[in-house]
Amino acid sequence: MNKVFFAGCFDPFTNGHLDVVKQALNRFDRVIIGLGVNEKKTRLFDRDKMIAAIKTTLKTENLQDKVLCISYDHYTGEKAIAMNCVCLIRGIKNKDEFEYEKFLFRYNMDNYNLNTIFFLPSKPELEIVSSTYARELFEAGDFESLKKIVPPAVYASLNPRRP
């Protein structure tokens, strides 16, 4: 069984992340979504609630048998190897992200011999979707726009001030 590891803060998990998972399942048997602990970042949304919302999303999408969602606090490469993953997967939308991801790619190759496969957004409307954008919409109170870029279970877990 070919398993891949999809690491991130997922604060929050977006339709762009879901797209990466679905694309990966076209090439691999199983995806492990790992919500990593990053001491440099303060989460806006509770990690346990986000994991529960992601699991509900996976069930809604009928992906629960192919995708596992976990939290971890070690180096991504270490966790991926411990989970018997063949590589890492990442979504990438622009050249700025590529520069950052290139550093992570090299680090994981040099230290863990783990390759990274990058996925571009499959639809044009996903090119602007990111957790940062979702947080900005949330903080601005633009829940109608937020509702369009996160899965329904994630939206419900965010407890927006308006339905």
Phi, psi and omega in degrees: 000126178271112178251144176234156183247126180246100185262148175174176175277328179048056184240072006259174173288131185244175174295333175295318176297317179299321177299317178299316179300312181296319177297318180297323180291344173286345184239340184230159183284326187212145176240134173250118176270120181247115174275106183275150175273122178236106183297341180279345183245137174264125180286141173273324184246140182302130183299314181295322177294323180292318178300316179298319179293322177295317179298321177295319177300315180298320178294316178301322181274001182059041181246001187299337179275347183247346185230130177247138179242124183225166170249146179212158182228022177251182173298143182303314180301317178299314182293318180299317178294317179299330180269008179060040179274145181276337178193176175258153173235149179213148171267147180217131186246337185204175185292329178295316177296322180300318180299316178293313182295328179299319177298313180296320178304309181297316180301313182289329175291312183293322187264333185231358184054039179251121176282161176236133175253129182258138177243133174273155176303136183280341180232144180304323183292347178270353183295335180261354186281126176208164176297323179299314178298318179298317178296320179298317178297317180299310182294331178277352181078017180271072185288334177294318177290320179301318182301335182277344187244359176235151177299153182307319180294325177291315179303315180297325182286341182284347180050055179299153183294339177234148178292000000 
